[in-house]
Amino acid sequence: MEINPAVTFKHDRSVMYAKRPKVLIVGAGLAGLTLGMLLHKAGIPFEIYERAAEVKPLGSAMYFNCTTANLFRQCGIYEEFVALGKYVSSIKMCNEDRELEFSVDFEGHEERYGANGYIVSRPQIYDLILRQIPKERIHLGMKVLTMEQGGNGVLIRFSDRSEAEGDILVGADGAYSAVRQGLYEKLKKTDKLPASDALPLPFSTVCLVGQTRPLSAEEFPDLAIEKSQFRNFIATDKMYTWSTSTTAQNTVCWGAILFLDEETSKENDAFRNSEWGPEAAAAMCEQVKDFPVISGGDKILTLQDLIDRSPKELISKVMLEEKVFKTWFNCRTVLIGDACHKFNPAGGVGAANAMHDAVALANHINGLPFHPVAEEIEAAFKAYKKERIDWVEKAFEHSKVFRTMAGQSISSKVTRFFVKHTPPWVMLQVERRQNTHRPQAAFLPAADDKGTVKTTPQPSLSIKTPEETEKSKTTEVV
């Protein structure tokens, strides 16, 4: 297909077959897979292209709560998710002497917001979503080289010289998105790219993450406790914070975050890479090996004990960039997840917001008319961003607060003091603002949200399918 930006023809839908737009998704991370799962349930044609020959969902633990529970319920996977996860009732903030400083508590969330929060390992949640998508829809080893879009469609070319055609292109390929870079390059040439979007991704931290093999309660007594023991450790005089959490699979997920200063930023600048891989992790393991952890018993353990019990392929080092891009779409191309907003994981909101993106975008794509033209597609993308941007910016600020709270600066110490001494009723108000956004797919049976604190309005929830739109038009004529 030859993509012609000048093509602006209008369809005569009265004489054409009812065709839904074909969606090309680049990136098989949680954002891309969640969107694929939803499009599959909506009956919208899609293909997912992943540049890696084998997808390895590296990383440590992930936290999901009431804000994704309704989505999981609608997709029929909530019970399995709960079985895979381990209930989190609090985050314990500890010092380097293995003493509890204070807790951030989550008790009562099920009553107030309809669901509790759970810790689940990254591979477990990834596999759960992956199993909801037909295997033939996912194509591995497909590195995007170029992309074209215009009035009559999108075209992407891969490194193996193959091509893919469609109506919509979704960049779900992470912080260093090839789709975003290709889109921004073209926008920059026409002076349509905001100056801030052309700047490199800023980063202030580097993270080492890992997960142990299954352990016994004798090796790590906290594993015998029904609730996940989620602990953050604040160093006395190190530019680090580190954490541990127990999972339902009897593993311990752990991580260490290095806060960069001017000198260490230069040292790590060469490591600018979106890949979660074990290659660069060994040196950082050596730096953090003596950091103390709490096992829950009499055993005096350090991160070295967890490193020794972690398969090397499950240990990785990653940059922690932070940025919300201004440009999320153009013509037939749209971005979701880390491709358009990258949060510091200290706040634990990145994965959930990627899923929220997928829900909103799926609702707007599902509401497109048959044979949508470029203007209609771009209007849907504009509505998608409008629905998401306020929540994204709030989540971005939230993640920055948690990142600051775990640091070593004066502002970090002040933040911890205020969190520690904030009255419960104030914390409850903050908590409510974060948990009233519990989005659902408009095209699936509504989940029964029993939370006493009601959800905020979701604009895309009222969007009708093209069949419903056509039916209502017919009814009006009659």
N, C-alpha and C positions, 0 to 999 in steps of 0.2 A: 504494500500500500504506500502511496506517496502522500505524505502529510502536507497539506496546503493551508497555511494560516489564513489565507484570504477567503477560504470557502465559508460562506455564511448562509448556506441555503436553509430553507425551512421545510420541514417534512409535512406531507399531507397524511396525517395519522389515520384519517378515515379510510384510506385504501391500503394501508401497510400492515404487515403482521405485527402483533403485539410483542415487541422485542425489548427486553430489559438491557440496560447498559452492561457491557463486559468490563470487569474491573481487574486490572493488573496490579498486584501487590508485590512490592520489592521489599524483602526482609521477612524472615520467619522467626522473629522474636515474639514476645508476648503480645505486642501491639498488632503485628501482622496476623498472627494466628487467631487472636480474638476477633478481628475483623473478618477473617476468613470463615470462622465458625458461625458468625452472625449472618454473613451473606449466604452461606450454605443453607441456613435455616429459612432465609427469606426467599430462596429460589433464584438468587441473582448469580449469573455466571461469573466466575473469578478464577484466577491462577495466582499462585504464590511462587516467587522466585527468590532463592537464597544463594548468595555467592559462595558460602562454605560448602565443601563437598560432603561434610558430615556436621550436622548441627550438634554442638556440645553445650548444653545449658549450664555453663559454669557459674560460679558465684556461691553465695552462702544462703542464709535464710531470707525469706520474704514474708512480709506481714500483710494480711488482708483482713478487712473487717466488714462492717455493715455497708460500706460504700460500694462493695462489689457483690454482696450477698444476693441481692435481688437478681442481678445478671446471672449468677450461677444457678439460682433457683429456676429462672426462666429457661435456661439451657439444659435443665435436668441433671446438673452435676454437683449440686450443693452438698448433698449427703456424702458423696464420694470425696469432695473437697474437705469436709469436716473430718472424715475418717483419716485423710492423709495429714491433716494439720494437728496442731496441739494448742489448746486454749491458752491465751495470754491474758493474765489478770493484771499485770503491771510490768513496768520497766524499772528495774532497780538500778539506781545510780550509786556506784561504789567507788571507794578511793583505792590508792595503790597499796594500802595496808590491809586490803580485803575487808574493809568495813563499809556497811551500808550508810550512805549519806542521806538519801531520800528516795522516794518512789513516785513514779507517775502511774496512777491507778486507773484501771479500765472496768472495774466492777460495776455492774448495773447496765452495761451497754445493751444487752439483749432486750431488756425491758424498755429502755429508752429509745433504742434505734433499730430494734428488730433482729439483731444478730450480734454475736460476740466476735472478737478478733482472734485470729489463729496465726501461728508461725508455721510455715511450710517450706521445705527446702525447694530451691529453684528448679532442680530437675523434676521434682514431683509435680509441681504446678504446670510446668512446661509440658510434661508428658500427658497430663490430664486434658489440657486444651488441644494438644496435637491429635489425640485420639478422637476428637469430635469432627475432624476434617478428613474427607476422602484422600487417601494417599496419592492418588493420581493427580491431585490438584497442587501438590507441592513439588517443586523442581529444584534440586540441589546442584551446586557447582555452576551457578548461573551468575557470573559477574557482569554487571551493567557497564557498558562502555559509553553509549550515547543514548539520548532520548529525544524524540521529536513530538510535537503536539500541534494541533491546528483545528480548524473548523470541522474536519471530517474524521478525527480520531487521534490516537496516540500510537507511537511506535518506539519500542526499545530494542536496542541491539546489544548482544552479549559477546563476551570474549571468545566464545567458541564459534562465532560468526552466525549464530542463529538469531532469529528475530521473533518478536511477539507483538501482536496488534490488539488494540482494545479501544474502549471509549473513555476510560478513566484510568489514571496512573496514581497509585498511592505509594508515597515514600514512607515506609515503616522500617527503614534500615539504619536506625540508630543515630548516635550523636554525630558521626562523621558521614552522614547519609550521602550516597552517590546521587540519589535523586535530587536532594536539596542542592547539592553543589552544581549539578547540571542545570537545574532551574535557575539558580541564582546567577550563574555565569551568563545565561541569556538575558536575564532581567538587567544585569549590570551593564551590558552592552547597549541597552536602550534607556539607560538612566532611570529605571523603574525600581531599583533595589535601594532600600533605606541604607544609609551609611553604616548603621550599627550592625546590620545583618551581614555586611562584608567583613567585619572584624573576626579574628580567630576566636575560637571558644576559650573563654577564660577558665582557669582552674586554680584552686587554692589548696587542694588536698590530693593525696594518692592513697589508694586503699589496697590492702592485702586481704584476700578472703579465702576461706577454705571450709571443708566439711570432713569430719572424721568418718571412719568406717563405723558400723554399728558397734557400740560398746556395751558392756555389762554395767549394772548398777554398782558393782564392786569397783570398777575402774573409774566411774564418774557417778557418784551417789545421786546427784540431782535428777538423773534419768528415771529414777523410781517414782518421782513426784508426778502426779497426774497433770498438773499445769506446767506449761513451758516456763522454765527459769531463764528469763531474759535479763542479762546484766550488762550494763555499760560501765567501763572503768575509766576514771579520770586520773591522769598522771599528776604527780606532785611537781615535777620540774622537767618533764619531757614534752616535746611537741607532738604527742600521740594521744589517742584514745583507742580503746579496744573493747570488744564485746564478745559475749558467748550466749548461745541460746540452745535449748534442748528440743529435739523433734520427736514426733510420734514414731519414727523409724529407729529410735535409740541412737541417733547420731548427735554430735555436737557441732553446730554451725558457729564459726568464729570469724572475726575480722579485726584488722588493725588499721587505723587511719592516721596518716602523717600529715600534719598541718605545715604547709610550705611557707618559708620566708623567702626573701629575695635570692639568697644563695641556693637553697634547695630547689627553688622553682627553676633556676637555670640548669641544675643537675638533672631534673626530671623532664625538662622541655623536650629532650630527644625521645622521650617515651610517649609522645603524643600519639595515641593509637586507640581506636575504639574496640580492639579485640580483647576479649577476656581469655588470656592464655597463660599457661604455667611457665613459659620460657623465662620471663623476667622476674619471677617470684623468689628465686633462691636467695638472692642477696638481701631482700627485705625480710625474709624469714630469719636470717641471721641477726638482723637488727632488732627484731621484736621477741626473740626466743625466750628471754628471761622475764618478760612481763608476767606478773602474777595473775592467776585466775582463781575462781572459787568453784570447787567441785561439789560442795554440799555436804561433805563429810570431813574426816580427819586428814585426808590426803592433801598435801601441799603441792599444788600443781602450778605450772607456768604454761605459756603458749607453746613452748617447746614440746610439752607432753601431748598437746593436741596436734601439733605439726607432725610429730612422729607417728601419730595414729591416723593421719589423713592421707589418702591416696594422692600421689603427686599430681595426677591429672585433674584433681579437684581443688588444687591450690592455684590461685591466679592473682595477678596484680593489675590494677586498672586505674586510669585517671578519673577523677571526679569533677567533671566540668559542670558549670552552672550558667544557664542562660535561657531566656525566653525569647525566641525569634519573633520579629514583627510580621514577616511574610510567611504565611502558611499555605498559600495556594496561588495558582495562576492558571487560567484557562481550564484545562482538563486535568491538571496535576495538583495533588494535595498532600500534605504532610501530617503524620500522626506520631504520638509518642516522643521518644528522645530526638527524633528528627526535627521537631519544632519547639520542644521545651525539654531542657535537661536539668534535673534537680539533683542536688547533693543527696545521696541515699541516707544520710543521717536522719532525715525526717520520715523515711519509710513510705513515701507517697508516689514515687516514680512509676512503679508497676500499676498501681491502682489508677493513676491518671491516664496511663496509656490505654487501659481498658475502657475508661470513661470516654476517651477520644473515639475509640472503636464503636462504642454504643451510639454516640451522637452522630458520627459519620455514617454508620449503617442506617440509622433512621432517615437521614437526609437523602442518602442514595436510594433507599427503598421508596421514597416519596417522589422521585423523579418520574416524569411522564414517560411513556413508551417512546423510543427513538429520541432521547433528549439531545438537544443541540448544545453547543459549547456555552452559550450564554446561560442556559438553564442549569447546566452543570456548575458553572462558576458561581451562580447565585446560591446554589445549594451549599457550596463550599464556604461562601461568605456567611451563611446562616449557621453553619457548623462552627466556624471560628467564633462568631458572636456568642453562641451558646456556651462555648468552652473557655474563652479567654479569661473571664473574671475568676472562675474556679482555678484555672491554671496559675494565675498570678497570686492568688491566696495560698495555694499549695507551695509555690515557689518561696514565698515569705516564710511559710511554716517550716520548710526544710532548712532555710537559712537560720532560723531560730534554734533548731535542734543541732545544727552544725556548730553554731556559736556556743551553745550550752556545753558542748563536749570539748571545747578548745581550751587554750591556755592564756588567752588575752585577758585584759582587764574587763572588757565587755563580756567575755565568757563567764568570768567569776561573778559579775553583777547579774547576768542572766540566771545563773544557777541559784544565786541568793534569792532572787525574786520568785523563781519557780518553787523553791523550797518553802518560802514563807507566804506564798499567795493563798488567800482564803479559799476553801473548797468551793464556795458558791461562784467565785470568779473563774476558777478552773472549769467549772461546769458550763459556764457561758461560752468559754473558748472551745470546749469540747463540742458543744451543740452546733456552733458555727461550722465546724469541720465535718460533722456527721449528718447534716441534713441533706446533703447531696447524695442520693442513693438512686442513680439512674437506671432506667429499664428500657428494653427494646420495645418500640411501638408495635411491631408486627408479631410479637409473641404473646401468649396469654399472660396477663399481668400477675406478678408475684404478689402474694399476700404479705404486705409489710405491716407487721403488728406493733411497730414501735410507737410509743406514746408521744414521742417528738416527731411531728409530721415532716415529710420531705418538702423541700422547696420545689416550686414549679419547674418542670422540665419542658421547654418549648417544643422539642422534637417529638415528644410523646403523643402529640395530637396530629402528627403528620399522617395522611392517608396514603395507601398504596395507589398506583395508577388504576388498578381495577376498581377500587372504591371510588376514586375520583370520577371515572367514566360512568359508573353506576349512578352516582349522585346527579351527574349531568343529565343522564337519561330520565331519571325520576323527575327532575325539574321540568324537562320538556313535556313529559306526559302530564 
